[in-house]
Amino acid sequence: MRCFYVPKHQISDDKLQILGPEFHHLTNVVRLKKGDEITVLDGEGGIYDVILTDISKKPPIAIGEIKSWKQAQRPSLEITLVQAIAKPDSMDMIVQKATELGVYKIIPMTCQHSVPDLSGVRSKRRIERWRQI
């Protein structure tokens, strides 16, 4: 089943809204339709089984009805990854795969031979991108 992220403030007792990049991914990339079932994560440990009840292009919003939900169990072991900063594409992949594997915390570290520099405005954008991943 497909999995999507929806912030907690877009989730009510029995319905939720999918907006922005997740809406684009849902409609244009995965091409799901009304009646399809998805799994939604709220970023705070909530896991929701949802049926899409309405998809609208203007305004771009998808409405889903929550069938069931549960609270994710925290792992008994919290893994921290200390990672030397790699080139942007490589670092994005490292963050993505570490997250998929269940790493609890990622600490980027500047080393003597690190190519990218995490100072200035670009670094803030890069860190924000890692948080989105």
Order of alpha helices (4+ residues) and beta strands (2+ residues): beta-beta-alpha-beta-beta-beta-beta-alpha-beta-alpha
